Amino acid sequence: MSAYTRYIYVVFIAIGLLVGWAVASAAGAIMLNLDAGVEIVLGGVLPLSKLIGAASALLTVFVLLKNVRAVQYTNEVIGELVKVTWPTREETTNNSIVVVLVTIVFSGSLAIYDYVWAQVTEKFLFSLS
């Protein structure tokens, strides 16, 4: 494969788990609706919806690993992510503080504008005289 094979495996397993979870949830909901509120349980232990979800997760991982275009695309994405210059902790903290302060200032100015506009409309639109 490539230099990022283990990362590709992790990504594909994560995608498989998400697909399996979604399919298991959907299968469980469908079974509950079809069987009047009772889910099919195999051997008294394993719900059938979970088995279907696990099978779809394994199938998803297998299909992704065999798909050359998916492997190549994931390899290229990981290769580009390696090149990214991530911000330091100090830069992230400073930028977060700026975002919070700007949000507070703008929300305060909008609150003042809203209050003034409410007073103006109350005075001119809803006056009885």
C-alpha positions as CSV (number, residue, x, y, z in Angstrom):
1,M,0.0,0.0,0.0
2,S,1.6,3.3,1.1
3,A,3.4,5.0,4.0
4,Y,0.1,5.9,5.6
5,T,-1.4,2.4,5.6
6,R,-2.2,2.3,9.3
7,Y,-4.0,5.7,9.1
8,I,-6.0,4.5,6.1
9,Y,-7.1,1.4,8.1
10,V,-8.1,3.7,11.0
11,V,-10.1,6.0,8.8
12,F,-11.9,3.1,7.0
13,I,-12.6,1.4,10.4
14,A,-14.1,4.6,11.7
15,I,-16.3,5.0,8.6
16,G,-17.3,1.3,8.9
17,L,-18.3,1.9,12.6
18,L,-20.4,4.9,11.6
19,V,-22.1,3.0,8.9
20,G,-22.7,0.0,11.1
21,W,-24.1,2.2,13.9
22,A,-26.5,3.9,11.4
23,V,-27.6,0.6,9.9
24,A,-28.1,-1.0,13.3
25,S,-30.2,2.0,14.5
26,A,-32.3,1.9,11.3
27,A,-32.7,-1.9,11.5
28,G,-33.7,-1.7,15.1
29,A,-36.3,1.0,14.4
30,I,-37.7,-0.9,11.4
31,M,-37.9,-4.2,13.4
32,L,-39.7,-2.4,16.3
33,N,-42.2,-1.0,13.9
34,L,-42.8,-4.2,12.0
35,D,-43.0,-6.6,15.0
36,A,-45.3,-4.4,17.0
37,G,-42.6,-3.1,19.4
38,V,-40.6,-6.3,19.9
39,E,-37.0,-6.6,18.5
40,I,-35.8,-10.0,17.3
41,V,-33.1,-11.3,19.7
42,L,-30.9,-14.2,18.6
43,G,-30.2,-16.8,21.3
44,G,-31.6,-14.5,23.9
45,V,-28.5,-12.4,23.8
46,L,-27.8,-10.7,20.5
47,P,-30.3,-8.4,18.9
48,L,-30.6,-9.0,15.2
49,S,-30.3,-5.3,14.5
50,K,-26.8,-5.2,16.1
51,L,-25.8,-8.2,14.0
52,I,-26.9,-6.5,10.9
53,G,-25.0,-3.4,11.9
54,A,-21.8,-5.3,12.6
55,A,-22.1,-7.1,9.2
56,S,-22.6,-3.8,7.4
57,A,-19.6,-2.3,9.2
58,L,-17.4,-5.2,8.2
59,L,-18.7,-5.1,4.6
60,T,-18.1,-1.3,4.5
61,V,-14.5,-1.7,5.6
62,F,-13.9,-4.6,3.2
63,V,-15.4,-2.6,0.2
64,L,-13.4,0.5,1.1
65,L,-10.1,-1.5,1.4
66,K,-10.7,-3.1,-2.0
67,N,-11.6,0.1,-3.7
68,V,-8.4,1.5,-5.2
69,R,-9.8,5.0,-5.7
70,A,-10.9,5.2,-2.0
71,V,-7.5,4.1,-0.8
72,Q,-5.7,6.5,-3.1
73,Y,-7.9,9.4,-2.2
74,T,-7.5,8.7,1.6
75,N,-3.7,8.4,1.1
76,E,-3.6,11.8,-0.6
77,V,-5.7,13.4,2.0
78,I,-3.5,12.1,4.8
79,G,-0.4,13.2,2.9
80,E,-1.8,16.7,2.6
81,L,-2.7,16.8,6.3
82,V,0.9,15.9,7.2
83,K,2.0,19.1,5.4
84,V,-0.3,21.3,7.4
85,T,1.2,23.8,9.8
86,W,-1.0,23.6,12.9
87,P,-1.2,26.6,15.2
88,T,0.5,26.5,18.6
89,R,-1.4,26.4,21.9
90,E,-0.6,30.1,22.4
91,E,-1.9,31.1,19.0
92,T,-5.1,29.1,19.5
93,T,-5.7,30.6,22.9
94,N,-5.2,34.1,21.7
95,N,-7.4,33.6,18.7
96,S,-10.1,32.1,20.9
97,I,-10.0,35.1,23.2
98,V,-10.4,37.4,20.2
99,V,-13.4,35.5,19.0
100,V,-15.1,35.5,22.4
101,L,-14.5,39.3,22.9
102,V,-15.7,40.2,19.4
103,T,-18.8,38.0,20.0
104,I,-19.5,39.7,23.3
105,V,-19.1,43.2,21.7
106,F,-21.4,42.4,18.8
107,S,-24.0,40.8,20.9
108,G,-24.0,43.7,23.2
109,S,-24.4,46.2,20.4
110,L,-27.2,44.1,18.9
111,A,-28.9,44.0,22.3
112,I,-28.7,47.8,22.6
113,Y,-30.0,48.2,19.0
114,D,-32.8,45.9,19.8
115,Y,-33.8,47.7,23.0
116,V,-33.7,51.1,21.3
117,W,-35.7,49.8,18.3
118,A,-38.3,48.2,20.6
119,Q,-38.7,51.6,22.5
120,V,-39.1,53.5,19.2
121,T,-41.7,51.1,17.8
122,E,-43.5,51.0,21.1
123,K,-43.7,54.8,21.1
124,F,-44.7,55.4,17.5
125,L,-46.6,52.2,16.4
126,F,-48.4,51.2,19.5
127,S,-49.3,54.5,21.0
128,L,-53.0,55.1,21.6
129,S,-53.0,58.9,20.9
